[in-house]
């Protein structure tokens, strides 16, 4: 056995081991914690995701500008959407359907509905406990609200280190792998070539720091999302008569009632587990990533940005992921008798080109390229926020920028199942730590929401957050919200 065969054998063994561990962790711990937290926060907030849905859409329109030299509310929202809407909506949905059947989509929807409350909570805390960085912009996230809210440095540091690994090492590997697989499958270009292009593009943007990332993602995220949604709408319009049957199959498969569509797993459990797992990666509610973006926004009240982040979960899963699932189902691109998890990267692309024509191959490849790269850039910003929290020297920050570039290349040449297994493990650690913090600090979330609603009830059109008057359950240090 030569060197490369030895490496491949080691990776296969690691993939099998991580896959078994992840299945156990997600089945017995993650699902209960993730859904349970979302249900609890939905009840405590009186279903804010329903009551304030109109305000969410209004803030999307009105969130540009007002940054006063920092990062605007819309830029922070776009940075969050750059990691939400991306490879998870394309490869992730396909992988969930391969492993759990179409029924995985139902569990993705339920995870997203309750996840909107979870996303609201973590974004609220990120804003309340944010801090001003040396460059004038704000930084924050779970590490900050764990430290300031729970007064636990070991807990906060553990989260920060885990997030740095997940966002600067694991995330770029997943994104570049999916891009390389699609480009190779559609155009025959070797993955290492794609990996070099991704790495160079990533390096150029990262040189400019978090502001450059915000500027790039503000443009890329909406454009790529609009392009994909337009393509999806075109396919839906061409197959509108199949829409009722699509929902029937999703609901039937979700409960193991369609043996032909149970995926490579085993009916109900496979659909549930893979729907929650891929749903988490796609919309990131509870994962602890988007609070890092939410904290950077310059807003008058934390709830304003929290509602935007919550709306992002709806757009990501209810709209984009659903469109992907529909495209895959109605075009017949997913053959459950022959498909394997390694085919996930190309299934959605094949479905779109098969429906709209082969001319869509390059536009789809370009879209996936920018989806993946913008997700990696947003993820780096999250990792950097935790480096700032740990007070890492500037040289260390530079070193991690180069690590993000290097692992963007490394991920492009590895097996898809291996990089997803690594990402699943990293996601589990940061999500559990974040959910524990959300439950412990839920009183701060509800108090902030009530302050916002009280001002609206009193006729204030644009609520302003003043910590001393908000009825918070504890004293808030710093002068940001004075």
TADAUR-V70334 format. One record per helix or strand. SS is the DSSP state (H for helix, E for strand). FROM is the first residue (numbers start at 0). TO is the last residue. If there is no record, write none. Layout:
{{SS;FROM;TO} {SS;FROM;TO}}
This chain:
{{H;2;43} {H;47;50} {H;52;61} {E;70;70} {H;72;83} {H;86;99} {H;103;127} {E;130;131} {E;137;138} {H;141;149} {H;152;186} {H;190;205} {H;208;237} {H;239;253} {H;258;260} {H;266;282} {H;289;293} {E;296;296} {H;301;330} {H;340;355} {H;359;388} {H;393;412} {H;415;439} {H;441;456} {H;466;468}}
